Amino acid sequence: MLTESCRRADGRSVRGIVDPWTALRTDLHDLGTITGHAADAERVVADLDTRLDALGTAPRAATPPTVFLFDSGTDSPFSSGRFGAPQAIMEAAGARNALSDVDDTWTAVSWERVATAQPAAFLFVDYPPQTFAEKVALLRSRPDTRDLPAVKENRFLNLPYALWTSGPLNIDAAEQVRAALERWALVPASGLTPRADDVPRG
């Protein structure tokens, strides 16, 4: 069971009980203990913290750009609130999650909520059955999203599902989101280079 998936007590339906990076560190240490690979877990956590520190010292925009994570959906977009791994990824990259005030991990919201947020960029979770091209086409066809800055400027970043759910690849996602924000001139140049490039191709 991922810490991120644990539901709060008192019968509430929202999830998330600790900061997402703390949840990830806890799970990595626990998995290391359970599998007899505690030393490996320590190395992974140390690497995570080193890379997070580098992102943390990167120059920030005076006002963090608002970004929206589009997981899937047509009638209502599925996304992630402030208790999910995407929140931590966006913050580490120097952006603001459009749903940072939503007390949940993964949740559906209205298209009105997306339009009101005026996102400067869209981040996509890449997995079937809804393709990247279909999501972009949907955003370009809807009257409430087609004129958003992100859509008009083609500010889209598509990363695999495994980078967005709580796990050791979250730091790869943070580095790649940061690089995209810099390409779009939404945050100052940092000189940081992502260790991986996970953008799906073909």
C-alpha positions in Angstrom: 0.0 0.0 0.0 1.4 3.4 -1.0 1.4 6.0 1.7 -0.1 8.4 -0.9 -3.1 6.0 -1.3 -4.0 5.9 2.4 -7.2 7.6 3.3 -7.7 9.9 6.2 -9.5 8.8 9.3 -13.0 10.0 10.3 -14.8 8.7 7.2 -13.6 11.4 4.8 -13.1 10.3 1.2 -10.1 12.4 0.5 -6.7 10.8 0.4 -3.2 11.9 1.4 -1.9 11.9 4.9 1.6 13.4 4.6 3.7 15.6 2.2 4.2 13.6 -1.0 8.0 13.6 -0.9 7.8 12.4 2.7 5.4 9.7 1.7 7.8 8.6 -1.1 10.8 8.5 1.3 8.8 6.5 3.8 7.7 3.9 1.2 11.2 3.6 -0.2 12.7 2.9 3.2 9.8 0.5 4.0 10.3 -1.4 0.8 14.0 -1.6 1.4 13.4 -3.1 4.8 10.8 -5.6 3.6 12.9 -6.8 0.8 16.2 -6.8 2.6 17.7 -4.0 0.5 17.8 -1.2 3.1 21.2 0.0 1.8 19.8 0.3 -1.7 16.8 2.3 -0.4 19.2 4.6 1.4 21.0 5.3 -1.8 17.8 6.0 -3.7 16.6 8.4 -1.1 20.0 10.1 -0.9 19.9 10.6 -4.7 16.3 11.9 -4.5 17.3 14.5 -1.9 20.4 15.6 -3.8 18.3 16.2 -6.9 15.5 17.9 -5.0 18.1 20.2 -3.4 19.4 21.2 -6.8 15.9 22.0 -8.0 15.2 23.9 -4.8 18.2 26.2 -5.4 17.2 26.9 -9.0 16.0 30.5 -9.7 12.2 31.0 -9.4 9.8 33.1 -11.3 8.4 36.1 -9.3 5.0 34.5 -9.6 5.1 30.7 -10.2 3.4 29.7 -13.4 0.1 27.8 -12.9 0.0 24.4 -14.6 -2.7 21.9 -15.0 -2.2 18.1 -14.9 -4.5 16.5 -17.4 -4.8 12.8 -16.6 -7.8 11.8 -18.7 -11.4 12.5 -19.3 -13.9 14.3 -21.6 -17.0 15.2 -19.6 -14.8 16.2 -16.6 -11.0 16.1 -16.5 -9.3 13.9 -14.0 -6.3 15.5 -12.3 -4.5 15.7 -8.9 -4.9 17.8 -5.8 -2.4 18.9 -3.2 -1.9 15.5 -1.6 -0.7 13.7 -4.7 2.7 13.2 -6.1 2.0 15.7 -9.0 1.7 18.5 -6.5 5.2 17.8 -5.2 6.6 17.4 -8.7 5.2 20.8 -9.8 6.4 22.6 -6.7 9.9 21.2 -7.1 9.9 22.3 -10.7 9.0 25.9 -9.7 5.3 25.8 -10.8 2.0 26.1 -9.1 -0.5 23.2 -9.3 -3.9 24.6 -10.5 -5.5 22.3 -8.0 -3.3 23.1 -5.0 -6.3 24.0 -3.0 -8.1 20.6 -3.5 -7.6 18.3 -0.5 -7.2 15.1 -2.4 -4.7 13.1 -4.4 -6.4 12.1 -7.6 -9.8 13.6 -8.4 -12.1 14.9 -11.1 -12.9 18.6 -11.5 -15.0 20.7 -13.9 -13.9 22.2 -17.1 -14.9 25.6 -15.6 -12.3 25.0 -13.0 -9.7 24.5 -15.7 -10.7 27.6 -17.6 -10.7 29.7 -14.4 -7.2 28.6 -13.6 -5.9 30.1 -16.8 -3.0 27.6 -16.9 0.3 28.6 -18.6 1.0 25.0 -19.4 -0.6 21.5 -19.5 1.1 18.4 -18.3 -0.3 15.1 -19.5 -0.3 11.6 -18.0 0.4 9.3 -20.9 -1.5 6.0 -20.9 -4.4 4.5 -22.8 -7.2 4.7 -23.8 -6.9 8.5 -24.3 -3.9 9.5 -26.4 -1.8 12.6 -26.1 -3.2 13.7 -29.5 -6.8 13.2 -28.4 -6.3 15.2 -25.3 -4.7 18.1 -27.2 -7.5 18.0 -29.8 -10.1 18.1 -27.0 -8.5 21.2 -25.5 -8.3 22.9 -28.9 -12.0 22.1 -29.6 -13.6 23.2 -26.4 -14.7 26.9 -26.3 -13.7 27.2 -22.7 -10.2 25.9 -23.2 -9.1 26.7 -26.8 -8.1 30.2 -26.0 -6.2 29.5 -22.8 -2.5 30.6 -22.9 -1.2 27.1 -22.7 -3.3 25.9 -25.6 -2.6 28.9 -27.9 1.1 28.6 -27.2 1.3 24.8 -27.5 2.7 24.4 -24.0 2.1 20.7 -23.6 4.4 18.1 -21.8 3.5 14.4 -22.0 5.1 12.0 -19.5 4.3 8.3 -18.7 2.0 7.3 -16.0 4.8 5.9 -13.9 6.3 9.3 -13.4 3.2 10.8 -11.9 2.2 8.2 -9.4 4.1 8.1 -6.1 7.5 6.5 -6.8 11.2 7.0 -7.4 10.6 8.3 -10.9 8.8 11.4 -9.5 12.2 13.2 -9.3 12.7 12.5 -13.1 9.3 14.1 -13.7 10.2 17.2 -11.6 13.4 17.7 -13.6 11.7 17.3 -16.9 8.9 19.7 -15.9 11.5 22.2 -14.9 13.2 21.9 -18.2 9.9 22.4 -20.1 9.1 25.5 -18.0 12.5 26.9 -18.9 12.0 26.1 -22.6 8.7 28.0 -22.5 10.4 30.9 -20.6 8.0 30.5 -17.7 10.8 30.3 -15.2 14.4 31.6 -15.3 17.2 29.4 -16.8 18.8 27.2 -14.2 21.6 25.3 -16.0 20.1 22.1 -14.7 19.9 19.1 -17.1 17.3 16.3 -16.5 18.9 13.0 -15.9 16.3 11.3 -18.1 14.1 12.1 -21.1 10.9 10.1 -20.7 8.7 11.9 -23.3 6.9 9.2 -25.3 7.7 9.2 -29.0 6.1 7.5 -31.9 
